[in-house]
Amino acid sequence: MYNTETWRITTMILLKKKRKAVRNVCLKRMEGLNKFTDNKLMERTNGKQIPAK
């Protein structure tokens, strides 16, 4: 097993990397969702775009 100090450091690094990756994925997914919902709104309102609230 690891001694606690190196274990703590590695977990910190991994968590930081993971968090960054997760944030990027979330941002991309949000962008995709926003584009998708915008398109649906455009379709529903016959090309008249509703301003986002």
N, CA, C and O of each residue as an XYZ file, in Angstrom:
212
protein
N       0.826     -1.215      0.000
C       0.000      0.000      0.000
C       0.864      1.270      0.000
O       2.054      1.238      0.313
N       0.229      2.367     -0.357
C       0.913      3.659     -0.336
C       1.092      4.122      1.102
O       0.348      3.713      1.993
N       2.084      4.978      1.322
C       2.017      5.720      2.579
C       1.084      6.907      2.360
O       0.907      7.355      1.227
N       0.497      7.407      3.414
C      -0.642      8.324      3.288
C      -0.301      9.602      2.532
O      -1.148     10.144      1.823
N       0.918     10.084      2.673
C       1.283     11.372      2.066
C       1.227     11.298      0.537
O       0.582     12.133     -0.097
N       1.895     10.310     -0.055
C       1.869     10.192     -1.523
C       0.452      9.904     -1.999
O       0.018     10.420     -3.030
N      -0.262      9.084     -1.251
C      -1.649      8.762     -1.599
C      -2.491     10.033     -1.666
O      -3.257     10.242     -2.607
N      -2.331     10.873     -0.649
C      -3.096     12.116     -0.592
C      -2.763     12.993     -1.797
O      -3.654     13.557     -2.433
N      -1.471     13.101     -2.102
C      -1.039     13.952     -3.219
C      -1.601     13.425     -4.536
O      -2.131     14.194     -5.338
N      -1.485     12.115     -4.759
C      -1.975     11.554     -6.023
C      -3.483     11.731     -6.149
O      -3.984     12.062     -7.224
N      -4.209     11.512     -5.051
C      -5.662     11.680     -5.121
C      -6.020     13.131     -5.424
O      -6.936     13.398     -6.202
N      -5.300     14.062     -4.814
C      -5.535     15.483     -5.086
C      -5.363     15.776     -6.571
O      -6.213     16.409     -7.197
N      -4.238     15.298     -7.127
C      -3.952     15.553     -8.545
C      -5.043     14.932     -9.413
O      -5.568     15.572    -10.324
N      -5.373     13.680     -9.117
C      -6.392     12.994     -9.904
C      -7.730     13.714     -9.815
O      -8.418     13.893    -10.819
N      -8.090     14.126     -8.604
C      -9.356     14.831     -8.426
C      -9.376     16.128     -9.223
O     -10.373     16.460     -9.865
N      -8.258     16.864     -9.175
C      -8.190     18.121     -9.923
C      -8.368     17.870    -11.411
O      -9.138     18.559    -12.078
N      -7.640     16.861    -11.933
C      -7.755     16.540    -13.358
C      -9.178     16.133    -13.697
O      -9.765     16.586    -14.680
N      -9.718     15.258    -12.842
C     -11.066     14.754    -13.072
C     -12.063     15.900    -13.090
O     -12.919     15.985    -13.971
N     -11.938     16.783    -12.098
C     -12.876     17.895    -11.986
C     -12.830     18.751    -13.244
O     -13.867     19.165    -13.762
N     -11.609     19.015    -13.738
C     -11.447     19.824    -14.940
C     -12.123     19.139    -16.129
O     -12.847     19.773    -16.896
N     -11.874     17.841    -16.267
C     -12.467     17.085    -17.373
C     -13.987     17.102    -17.282
O     -14.682     17.308    -18.277
N     -14.486     16.881    -16.076
C     -15.939     16.875    -15.868
C     -16.524     18.230    -16.224
O     -17.575     18.318    -16.858
N     -15.826     19.296    -15.805
C     -16.318     20.641    -16.100
C     -16.391     20.855    -17.611
O     -17.374     21.396    -18.117
N     -15.351     20.429    -18.330
C     -15.341     20.588    -19.785
C     -16.498     19.832    -20.418
O     -17.191     20.357    -21.290
N     -16.704     18.594    -19.975
C     -17.796     17.785    -20.515
C     -19.132     18.460    -20.243
O     -19.991     18.536    -21.121
N     -19.300     18.950    -19.015
C     -20.551     19.617    -18.647
C     -20.786     20.844    -19.518
O     -21.900     21.073    -19.991
N     -19.732     21.634    -19.730
C     -19.857     22.831    -20.556
C     -20.247     22.457    -21.976
O     -21.140     23.071    -22.560
N     -19.579     21.448    -22.536
C     -19.899     21.017    -23.897
C     -21.330     20.538    -23.978
O     -22.061     20.865    -24.913
N     -21.724     19.745    -22.968
C     -23.082     19.212    -22.959
C     -24.096     20.342    -22.865
O     -25.123     20.320    -23.543
N     -23.803     21.340    -22.012
C     -24.696     22.488    -21.869
C     -24.830     23.225    -23.193
O     -25.935     23.578    -23.605
N     -23.699     23.456    -23.862
C     -23.734     24.133    -25.159
C     -24.603     23.356    -26.133
O     -25.447     23.927    -26.824
N     -24.385     22.034    -26.179
C     -25.157     21.175    -27.075
C     -26.644     21.264    -26.768
O     -27.469     21.389    -27.673
N     -26.979     21.199    -25.486
C     -28.377     21.271    -25.069
C     -28.979     22.608    -25.450
O     -30.104     22.670    -25.947
N     -28.228     23.686    -25.218
C     -28.726     25.019    -25.553
C     -29.003     25.126    -27.043
O     -30.048     25.635    -27.447
N     -28.063     24.644    -27.871
C     -28.275     24.670    -29.322
C     -29.512     23.872    -29.684
O     -30.343     24.309    -30.481
N     -29.622     22.674    -29.076
C     -30.749     21.785    -29.364
C     -32.068     22.457    -29.010
O     -32.997     22.466    -29.818
N     -32.157     23.022    -27.803
C     -33.411     23.643    -27.364
C     -33.712     24.886    -28.197
O     -34.872     25.159    -28.504
N     -32.676     25.639    -28.564
C     -32.885     26.809    -29.422
C     -33.507     26.379    -30.744
O     -34.455     27.005    -31.218
N     -32.980     25.313    -31.341
C     -33.526     24.822    -32.601
C     -34.981     24.405    -32.439
O     -35.818     24.711    -33.287
N     -35.278     23.706    -31.346
C     -36.656     23.270    -31.100
C     -37.577     24.479    -30.956
O     -38.679     24.493    -31.505
N     -37.122     25.495    -30.216
C     -37.926     26.705    -30.040
C     -38.152     27.383    -31.385
O     -39.261     27.825    -31.683
N     -37.110     27.462    -32.188
C     -37.219     28.079    -33.508
C     -38.266     27.343    -34.335
O     -39.103     27.966    -34.988
N     -38.213     26.008    -34.304
C     -39.183     25.223    -35.059
C     -40.596     25.503    -34.558
O     -41.521     25.696    -35.348
N     -40.747     25.523    -33.245
C     -42.076     25.629    -32.652
C     -42.704     26.986    -32.940
O     -43.921     27.089    -33.093
N     -41.869     28.039    -33.013
C     -42.411     29.382    -33.197
C     -42.314     29.840    -34.649
O     -42.380     31.036    -34.933
N     -42.157     28.884    -35.568
C     -42.101     29.192    -36.997
C     -41.040     30.233    -37.325
O     -41.290     31.183    -38.066
N     -39.836     30.034    -36.752
C     -38.723     30.905    -37.110
C     -38.618     32.159    -36.277
O     -37.619     32.871    -36.372
N     -39.628     32.460    -35.454
C     -39.504     33.614    -34.560
C     -38.788     33.168    -33.298
O     -39.288     32.304    -32.578
N     -37.635     33.740    -33.020
C     -36.851     33.291    -31.877
C     -37.349     33.953    -30.603
O     -37.504     35.173    -30.544
N     -37.598     33.143    -29.591
C     -37.993     33.668    -28.281
C     -36.726     34.043    -27.528
O     -35.828     33.210    -27.404
N     -36.622     35.262    -27.022
C     -35.446     35.615    -26.222
C     -35.399     34.786    -24.948
O     -36.408     34.609    -24.266
N     -34.208     34.283    -24.639
C     -34.055     33.444    -23.447
C     -34.218     34.292    -22.200
O     -33.723     35.417    -22.126
N     -34.921     33.737    -21.221
C     -35.148     34.481    -19.976
C     -34.034     34.212    -19.009
O     -34.038     34.745    -17.899
